Amino acid sequence: MVERPDKFDSLRIIIGVWNFDVFVVSEFIRVKGVGNDSLQIAGYQMFRLDWDYPGESPNDGGLLVYVRDVIACRLVRSENRPLHNDFGMRVSLLQFIEVELTIGFDVVSIVAVDNPPWGGHAAAMQLLLHEYRNHNPRIIFLGDINVDIHGNANAHHVRQFWRLN
């Protein structure tokens, strides 16, 4: 069994001191194989998605979403979505967890995302955003999104990446 990361105690302190309603951790490391009890933070509901990508370290990556216990919430979906290059080879994962929060009579969706920056996965993120286009208008995307909001300045780099490989 893998031990909880050393920085996790610091995370517990930060969340406790700042008293966040929702807190997202992306790309957490060395927790695959660690039970949920070891990652739980008192006063919070936890939603977890471990990294599932062959060839990478078996303990790397993943998402954790913490929602304060006093907020009614439910897991809507969590997914490790494989990303492929132009040749159909699996090159990475787009990970996301959707949690629906009910606050009074209002419903808000939180989508925690880990979208890797390599290999041109801005398109994968755009597809995910498109899926949510007609969704509840009260939706918040959090996490490591890696989308260039200034017009895809890395498009040339992405084309070069695929040519070289």
ABEGO torsion letter per residue (X at the ends): XBBBBAAAAAAAAAAAAAGBABBBBBGBBGABGBBAAAABBBGBBBBBBBBBBBGBBAABEEBBBBBBAABBBBBABBBBBBBBBAAGBBABBBBBBBBBBBBEABBBBBBBBBBBABGGAAAAAAAAAAAAAABBABBBBBEBAGBBAAGGAAAAAAAAAAAAX
